[in-house]
Every structure is written in structure tokens, then in C-alpha cells.
Amino acid sequence: MATALAPGLTTAPPLYGLVLAGGRSTRMGRDKATLAYGDGTPQLERAMALLQRHVTHAYVSVRAEQSAEPVRARFAQIRDTHENIGPIAGLLAAQARHREAAWLVLACDLPLLDEATLTRLLRARDPARTATAYRSSHDGLPEPLCAIYEPRAREPLCAYVTAGKQCPRKFLLSVDTLLLDEPNPRALDNINTPGEYGPANQTVIGEHAIQPRNLTVQYYALLREQAGRREEALQSSARTARDLYAELAARYPFSLTPEVLRVAINAEFADWSTPLKDGDTVVFIPPVAGG
Amino acid sequence: MAAFHFTRKPIDTQALRMGLADPACGGYATFEGWVRDHNEGERVRGLEYEAFEALAVREGERILGEASARFGIAHAACAHRLGELAVGELAVWVAVSAAHRHEAFLACRYIIDEVKHRLPIWKKEHYVSGDSGWVNCERCAAPAAHTEALSPPGRHAHKHGS
């Protein structure tokens, strides 16, 4: 997808990645970066693996006293230069280290973050804006900890902190942030307490249990034109047609949202939440106009 | 010939009519949808129909079955064109035969309304201006909430076309 550039910019600024692992995990009572999900992978490691697929340089943001912790010590680190200002400290330190870079910032405590959510953010990125972020499916406010901050965000962010403010959501509201709808409304649920950890871990285990399935997708009318094909065979670990559409919408410039589509599985109308099986043929049905 | 079918050739209504002949029927009603030369302020030069045939044929047969069950008619049939059509051409044909005219009219109306709402068929309009667009899809595409997006799934047909 072509991205608009600010006047004077001929290419988008390089994108670096930052996973924030400098928190104190007070409510969890255990270090969230090392908390294991699914097959036992610490969530910092999982977040770094997701990030590294998309950026040339990926760093972990840490406080100085955390730098020797074994999971954090596996990765390139950027140490906080400010204390007690929350997650903004990590971004400020990263921006100071590489002023020329845009930063894809991820919290380390997003165990349900998926590839489709990250891909959509990257595709929609507009370097002419100060930031690109999701609108929370819970309260409609910007999600600052799965977002892209352009180099032009550095000065207003410094001014914001100098003025004694530290809420990253309000910062995004104060600048010309490009806000997107989340393809998966649970992807950015952050998990802060032992009570939230159990159910989230069960969800991650469920996702791991799904082997990629062989699916056929057929496209008609507007979707056929936007996908540039009539049919494709693919492997996907999407659990439902809804997940599959989110995955495909991250790949193709689909203009239709699931709300206006119907779905058919094996040539019968189906529910969006029907589990997909190996060998299924899926068709997304744009608004019809027979007769 | 199945009661519901698609064709890429002109619909032969005379031949199809014979399939509904029945000595027990005193009423025969048909509806023909033609390609119109304008739609929503645009001058239309022609149309292109595309269908998800496997599902549309099943759903079309279900609609004809529903019409029989609801209105007690003797026979019902529907044919729909696919591919490129010029202004004036016959795009969709519905026919019903029944003992009396009342149920024939009602069933004919029911069938065309359901066909337009439920069948996975799409229509691309080619305008005299050189532009083109998928009917009911282009305006759904805007990210902003549109009243259309609030309709229940599969109820996107508007008051245009045939």
C-alpha cells in the first residue's frame, strides 16, 4: 500500500522496534516479562519474535537494574533515562538513541497480540502523521503500547514530559495520530493480574493447539478485484471465518468490513464464528445485487 | 432444466414457459427484470453479472420451494443471466403457474424479492461516463458508519435494478 509522505520526505523513516519491559509488575506480583504463556515461552521473548519479523533493529526497553535479568539479557537493550514517568520513559530513551527512526512500540504484556493486528498497523502506517495507533475496542481511546511513533513525535513528546505529563494515551490524543480499528478486539488486552493471567493463558494454549489448516478461498465481485484473484489455496491457523477475513484483510486492500459481508463455507451460508476445518472452501459474500 | 438456473445466453422465455403448462392451472404470472439505462443519476451503458453459482442455485431452489409451500402454487421457475448485458436485455425471469391468479401474483412477487435479497449475485454497472461500480458495494466501503452497514446481513438490495 502506498503511504503518503510529509513534504520533503522521499522515503518513510526506517522503522525500529521496541518492546517495553521496564515495568514493575506490581499488580501481577511477578515479573511480567518472564511470565510464560502457551508452550512456556516468556512473553518478552514472544513479543520480540513478533517484532523482529517486521523491523531491522529490535530492542528491549529496561530500567538499569533490570538489564542483567536473563530473559532481557538475551536482547539488545535501551535503558531508561527518566524515572517514574511510566511507559513513556522507554520511548523517550529510544528516540534519543536513534532520532532518525520511527519506533514500533509494543508492551510486553500483550499475550493475545497476533500477526494480523501487527500487519494491519504496519500497512496503515502513515509517516506524514505523528503516530499510527489502534482505537481501543474497550473504550475508543488510542492504544499507545502497540503503535508507531514517527521521528516527528520526539519533540512534542519531550515537551509533553517537560510539562509534567506522562499519560501516553493523552499524548496520542494531543497530536495528529492516525487511529485504526482493531481487526481482533482481544489482541490488545493487556494482562496485569494473576486473575487475568489464567484465562489469557488458556486462550494462548488454544491457539497453539491449532495446526495450520489447508483452506481454499474464492473471491467474487469487488473482493475478487481487490484480491486480484478468483481463488487461492492457503494454510492458515485462523480459527474461524472471522479470523480468516482479518488475516486476508491485512494482506489485501479490502474496503468492505465484515459487518457488510456474509460468509459461506463449502457452498452453504455459515456463521462467522463457525470453526474452520482442514479442506474447507470459504467465500466472503459482498452485498448482493441480483435481479 | 432445473427450476432455477443461470445462463450466459439470452433467456428463451417461450421455451421456459412450456415447463409451467398444467391443465389444472388457470393463472400464469411472470416478472421480467430488464437492464435500465440509468441508475441513481448515472447513465448506464451496460451491466455485468457475476454469481457464486453453487450457492446461488441451492438458495434459488430453496426460494422456489418456499413460494410453493407458502402460496400453494403448482409450478415456479426462475432464470438469471450472467456475464455482460446491454441496456434493454432481459436479466432475470420469474414465472409461476397456479389454479388462480391471486396466488400466482403473490408467489411471483415473493420470488423476485427474495432472489434480489438472498442470492449471491453481483452486478457491476458500466456508466456512459466511462466509470463503473459494483452496485451496493461501493458505498459500503467507506469506513464511516453508513446506514447500509446497519442492515441485517444479506439485506443490501436497494430500490433499483429491475
Boltz contact constraints between the chains, C-beta under 6 A:
constraints:
  - contact:
      token1: [A, 220]
      token2: [B, 50]
      max_distance: 6.0
  - contact:
      token1: [A, 220]
      token2: [B, 52]
      max_distance: 6.0
  - contact:
      token1: [A, 221]
      token2: [B, 50]
      max_distance: 6.0
  - contact:
      token1: [A, 221]
      token2: [B, 122]
      max_distance: 6.0
  - contact:
      token1: [A, 221]
      token2: [B, 134]
      max_distance: 6.0
  - contact:
      token1: [A, 222]
      token2: [B, 134]
      max_distance: 6.0
  - contact:
      token1: [A, 222]
      token2: [B, 137]
      max_distance: 6.0
  - contact:
      token1: [A, 255]
      token2: [B, 141]
      max_distance: 6.0
  - contact:
      token1: [A, 256]
      token2: [B, 140]
      max_distance: 6.0
  - contact:
      token1: [A, 256]
      token2: [B, 141]
      max_distance: 6.0
  - contact:
      token1: [A, 259]
      token2: [B, 149]
      max_distance: 6.0
  - contact:
      token1: [A, 260]
      token2: [B, 140]
      max_distance: 6.0
  - contact:
      token1: [A, 260]
      token2: [B, 149]
      max_distance: 6.0
  - contact:
      token1: [A, 262]
      token2: [B, 153]
      max_distance: 6.0
  - contact:
      token1: [A, 262]
      token2: [B, 154]
      max_distance: 6.0
  - contact:
      token1: [A, 264]
      token2: [B, 55]
      max_distance: 6.0
  - contact:
      token1: [A, 267]
      token2: [B, 54]
      max_distance: 6.0
  - contact:
      token1: [A, 267]
      token2: [B, 55]
      max_distance: 6.0
  - contact:
      token1: [A, 283]
      token2: [B, 52]
      max_distance: 6.0
  - contact:
      token1: [A, 285]
      token2: [B, 120]
      max_distance: 6.0
  - contact:
      token1: [A, 286]
      token2: [B, 137]
      max_distance: 6.0
  - contact:
      token1: [A, 287]
      token2: [B, 136]
      max_distance: 6.0
  - contact:
      token1: [A, 287]
      token2: [B, 137]
      max_distance: 6.0
  - contact:
      token1: [A, 287]
      token2: [B, 140]
      max_distance: 6.0
  - contact:
      token1: [A, 287]
      token2: [B, 156]
      max_distance: 6.0
  - contact:
      token1: [A, 288]
      token2: [B, 120]
      max_distance: 6.0
  - contact:
      token1: [A, 288]
      token2: [B, 121]
      max_distance: 6.0
  - contact:
      token1: [A, 289]
      token2: [B, 122]
      max_distance: 6.0
  - contact:
      token1: [A, 289]
      token2: [B, 123]
      max_distance: 6.0
  - contact:
      token1: [A, 289]
      token2: [B, 135]
      max_distance: 6.0
  - contact:
      token1: [A, 289]
      token2: [B, 136]
      max_distance: 6.0
  - contact:
      token1: [A, 290]
      token2: [B, 115]
      max_distance: 6.0
  - contact:
      token1: [A, 290]
      token2: [B, 116]
      max_distance: 6.0
  - contact:
      token1: [A, 290]
      token2: [B, 119]
      max_distance: 6.0
  - contact:
      token1: [A, 290]
      token2: [B, 121]
      max_distance: 6.0
  - contact:
      token1: [A, 291]
      token2: [B, 33]
      max_distance: 6.0
  - contact:
      token1: [A, 291]
      token2: [B, 92]
      max_distance: 6.0
  - contact:
      token1: [A, 291]
      token2: [B, 115]
      max_distance: 6.0
  - contact:
      token1: [A, 291]
      token2: [B, 116]
      max_distance: 6.0
  - contact:
      token1: [A, 291]
      token2: [B, 161]
      max_distance: 6.0
  - contact:
      token1: [A, 291]
      token2: [B, 162]
      max_distance: 6.0
